[in-house]
């Protein structure tokens, strides 16, 4: 009887261990924000600085934010193609590339977001920003927070966000209508897929949620399509 009881106790213990193992997470999903946003990938070097004040109550802010996280490799990728270039009346394949870059970054708790969609024509050495968007939870005081984000400027780029008029801006929009935008220190190494650049903009009140002029600047650094950046192994 004692031996039978030992066998039954051992079987029960194995069942508990098996159940616990089946419920255990296979990996740490990374930082989670108040809304349950999880960011399993991390790469340092991307920053966002915004400064301005709100038209409604003149509350001012000046935020410097580090944005090292992203949610998937789709938010850290480049799509490459080798176009046919015209040489006289013939179209020939040449050793140049058109590159479309997709970069999205978050802070550790999802209060701040920055995204770029950029087209690079290596044949003409031209960089064009198709879409630029940010959403930042600014701290006006220790207990008061407001969101600052790019708003609908007629660019046609709809951005996913909690606000109805939250949209991305194209480079054309950001360099017209009283706005200014400058992208500098562009570096892209195709073999290693290392990307880096600085950006600076002034957006009038019609193109951001404050209703006043807003200054924006920062740096983007990315190693694209790199699965080893995953912090949850």
MOWOLIN-V775490 format. One record per residue. N is the residue number from 1. RES is the residue in one small letter. PHI is phi in whole degrees, 0 to 359 (none if undefined). OMEGA is omega in degrees with one decimal (* if undefined). NEAR is the number of other C-alpha atoms within 8 Angstrom. Layout:
((N | RES | PHI | OMEGA | NEAR) (N | RES | PHI | OMEGA | NEAR))
This chain:
((1 | x | none | 179.4 | 4) (2 | x | 299 | -179.5 | 5) (3 | x | 294 | 178.2 | 6) (4 | x | 297 | 178.7 | 7) (5 | x | 299 | 178.5 | 8) (6 | x | 297 | 178.7 | 8) (7 | x | 295 | 179.7 | 8) (8 | x | 296 | 178.8 | 8) (9 | x | 295 | 178.2 | 8) (10 | x | 295 | 178.4 | 8) (11 | x | 296 | 179.2 | 8) (12 | x | 296 | 179.7 | 8) (13 | x | 295 | 177.9 | 8) (14 | x | 298 | 179.1 | 8) (15 | x | 295 | 178.9 | 8) (16 | x | 295 | 179.6 | 8) (17 | x | 297 | 179.8 | 8) (18 | x | 297 | 179.3 | 8) (19 | x | 295 | 179.6 | 8) (20 | x | 297 | -179.6 | 8) (21 | x | 295 | -178.7 | 7) (22 | x | 291 | -179.1 | 6) (23 | x | 269 | -176.1 | 6) (24 | x | 287 | 176.8 | 6) (25 | x | 293 | -179.6 | 5) (26 | x | 283 | 178.4 | 4) (27 | x | 202 | 175.6 | 6) (28 | x | 287 | -175.5 | 7) (29 | x | 284 | 179.1 | 9) (30 | x | 90 | -176.9 | 10) (31 | x | 301 | 178.6 | 10) (32 | x | 234 | 178.8 | 13) (33 | x | 271 | -177.5 | 11) (34 | x | 298 | -178.8 | 7) (35 | x | 265 | 178.1 | 5) (36 | x | 78 | 178.3 | 6) (37 | x | 290 | -177.7 | 10) (38 | x | 239 | -175.5 | 10) (39 | x | 233 | -176.2 | 14) (40 | x | 279 | -177.9 | 14) (41 | x | 242 | -177.9 | 13) (42 | x | 217 | 173.1 | 11) (43 | x | 206 | -175.6 | 8) (44 | x | 279 | 173.4 | 8) (45 | x | 118 | -179.7 | 11) (46 | x | 264 | -177.4 | 13) (47 | x | 226 | 176.6 | 11) (48 | x | 218 | 175.6 | 13) (49 | x | 241 | 175.9 | 12) (50 | x | 229 | 179.6 | 12) (51 | x | 214 | 178.4 | 11) (52 | x | 172 | 175.7 | 12) (53 | x | 209 | -175.7 | 12) (54 | x | 272 | -179.8 | 11) (55 | x | 297 | -172.9 | 9) (56 | x | 293 | -176.0 | 6) (57 | x | 223 | 177.7 | 5) (58 | x | 64 | 177.1 | 7) (59 | x | 291 | -174.8 | 8) (60 | x | 257 | 178.7 | 9) (61 | x | 207 | 176.3 | 11) (62 | x | 208 | -172.3 | 8) (63 | x | 247 | 170.8 | 8) (64 | x | 243 | -169.6 | 8) (65 | x | 234 | 172.5 | 9) (66 | x | 263 | -174.0 | 9) (67 | x | 232 | -174.4 | 16) (68 | x | 266 | -169.7 | 13) (69 | x | 253 | 169.2 | 14) (70 | x | 214 | -167.5 | 14) (71 | x | 270 | -177.4 | 9) (72 | x | 203 | 178.4 | 9) (73 | x | 292 | 174.8 | 10) (74 | x | 296 | 178.2 | 6) (75 | x | 269 | -177.8 | 11) (76 | x | 207 | -171.3 | 15) (77 | x | 220 | 172.0 | 11) (78 | x | 230 | 173.9 | 10) (79 | x | 252 | -173.3 | 7) (80 | x | 248 | 174.9 | 8) (81 | x | 211 | 177.5 | 7) (82 | x | 254 | -175.3 | 10) (83 | x | 286 | 172.6 | 9) (84 | x | 274 | -178.8 | 8) (85 | x | 256 | -177.9 | 8) (86 | x | 276 | 174.4 | 8) (87 | x | 236 | -174.2 | 7) (88 | x | 66 | 178.8 | 5) (89 | x | 265 | -177.3 | 5) (90 | x | 253 | 173.6 | 6) (91 | x | 249 | -174.9 | 9) (92 | x | 235 | 176.1 | 8) (93 | x | 284 | -177.9 | 8) (94 | x | 237 | -175.6 | 8) (95 | x | 276 | 175.1 | 5) (96 | x | 230 | -177.7 | 8) (97 | x | 225 | 162.7 | 11) (98 | x | 261 | -177.9 | 13) (99 | x | 237 | 173.2 | 12) (100 | x | 245 | -176.1 | 11) (101 | x | 255 | 178.6 | 13) (102 | x | 233 | -175.7 | 13) (103 | x | 233 | 172.6 | 10) (104 | x | 227 | -179.3 | 11) (105 | x | 225 | 179.5 | 13) (106 | x | 229 | 167.3 | 14) (107 | x | 280 | -170.2 | 13) (108 | x | 291 | -177.0 | 12) (109 | x | 241 | 175.2 | 11) (110 | x | 80 | 177.4 | 11) (111 | x | 282 | -176.4 | 11) (112 | x | 227 | -178.6 | 13) (113 | x | 224 | 174.1 | 14) (114 | x | 223 | 177.4 | 13) (115 | x | 217 | 176.0 | 12) (116 | x | 229 | 164.2 | 13) (117 | x | 237 | -170.5 | 12) (118 | x | 232 | 174.3 | 12) (119 | x | 251 | 178.8 | 12) (120 | x | 237 | 178.1 | 12) (121 | x | 257 | -175.4 | 11) (122 | x | 288 | -179.8 | 10) (123 | x | 295 | 178.6 | 8) (124 | x | 260 | -178.0 | 5) (125 | x | 53 | -179.0 | 7) (126 | x | 241 | 177.7 | 8) (127 | x | 244 | 179.6 | 8) (128 | x | 228 | 178.8 | 8) (129 | x | 271 | 177.8 | 11) (130 | x | 284 | -175.6 | 11) (131 | x | 205 | 177.8 | 13) (132 | x | 227 | -177.3 | 13) (133 | x | 212 | 171.0 | 14) (134 | x | 213 | 173.4 | 12) (135 | x | 217 | -173.8 | 12) (136 | x | 231 | 172.8 | 10) (137 | x | 271 | -175.2 | 10) (138 | x | 275 | 173.5 | 10) (139 | x | 262 | 178.4 | 10) (140 | x | 286 | 171.8 | 11) (141 | x | 226 | -179.5 | 6) (142 | x | 294 | -176.2 | 5) (143 | x | 240 | -177.0 | 6) (144 | x | 243 | 179.6 | 7) (145 | x | 231 | 174.7 | 9) (146 | x | 221 | 178.1 | 8) (147 | x | 268 | 174.0 | 9) (148 | x | 240 | -176.6 | 12) (149 | x | 206 | 175.7 | 11) (150 | x | 286 | -176.6 | 14) (151 | x | 246 | -174.5 | 13) (152 | x | 296 | 177.1 | 11) (153 | x | 249 | 178.4 | 9) (154 | x | 82 | -178.0 | 5) (155 | x | 283 | -178.8 | 9) (156 | x | 87 | 179.1 | 4) (157 | x | 265 | 179.8 | 9) (158 | x | 276 | -178.1 | 7) (159 | x | 251 | 177.6 | 8) (160 | x | 291 | 179.5 | 6) (161 | x | 187 | -175.3 | 6) (162 | x | 282 | -174.5 | 5) (163 | x | 249 | -172.6 | 5) (164 | x | 300 | -176.3 | 5) (165 | x | 259 | 179.4 | 6) (166 | x | 278 | -175.2 | 14) (167 | x | 219 | 173.3 | 13) (168 | x | 269 | -179.1 | 15) (169 | x | 243 | 174.8 | 16) (170 | x | 271 | 178.7 | 12) (171 | x | 297 | 177.8 | 12) (172 | x | 300 | 179.3 | 6) (173 | x | 296 | -176.0 | 12) (174 | x | 282 | 177.5 | 13) (175 | x | 243 | 176.9 | 10) (176 | x | 223 | 175.1 | 8) (177 | x | 60 | 177.8 | 6) (178 | x | 88 | 178.1 | 7) (179 | x | 272 | 173.1 | 12) (180 | x | 221 | -179.6 | 10) (181 | x | 209 | 179.9 | 11) (182 | x | 218 | 175.4 | 7) (183 | x | 247 | -173.8 | 9) (184 | x | 229 | 176.2 | 7) (185 | x | 54 | -179.7 | 7) (186 | x | 290 | 176.5 | 9) (187 | x | 222 | 172.4 | 8) (188 | x | 222 | 177.6 | 8) (189 | x | 255 | -173.0 | 8) (190 | x | 298 | -178.7 | 6) (191 | x | 299 | -178.2 | 4) (192 | x | 262 | -178.1 | 6) (193 | x | 58 | 175.2 | 10) (194 | x | 270 | -178.6 | 12) (195 | x | 236 | 175.8 | 13) (196 | x | 206 | 173.8 | 12) (197 | x | 194 | 172.6 | 12) (198 | x | 250 | 179.3 | 12) (199 | x | 218 | 178.0 | 11) (200 | x | 209 | -177.2 | 11) (201 | x | 212 | 166.1 | 12) (202 | x | 236 | -178.2 | 11) (203 | x | 249 | 177.1 | 15) (204 | x | 289 | -175.1 | 12) (205 | x | 300 | 179.7 | 11) (206 | x | 285 | -173.5 | 10) (207 | x | 241 | 172.2 | 11) (208 | x | 210 | -168.6 | 14) (209 | x | 283 | -178.1 | 11) (210 | x | 280 | -174.4 | 13) (211 | x | 83 | 177.4 | 12) (212 | x | 235 | 174.5 | 12) (213 | x | 300 | -178.2 | 11) (214 | x | 228 | 175.4 | 14) (215 | x | 259 | -175.7 | 12) (216 | x | 226 | 176.6 | 12) (217 | x | 202 | 177.9 | 11) (218 | x | 165 | -177.2 | 11) (219 | x | 225 | 173.5 | 12) (220 | x | 239 | 173.7 | 11) (221 | x | 227 | -176.8 | 11) (222 | x | 208 | 164.8 | 11) (223 | x | 252 | -165.5 | 10) (224 | x | 274 | 178.4 | 10) (225 | x | 54 | -176.5 | 9) (226 | x | 247 | -176.1 | 7) (227 | x | 289 | -179.1 | 6) (228 | x | 290 | 177.3 | 4) (229 | x | 286 | -178.6 | 8) (230 | x | 298 | -178.2 | 9) (231 | x | 267 | 177.5 | 8) (232 | x | 254 | -176.6 | 9) (233 | x | 252 | * | 5))
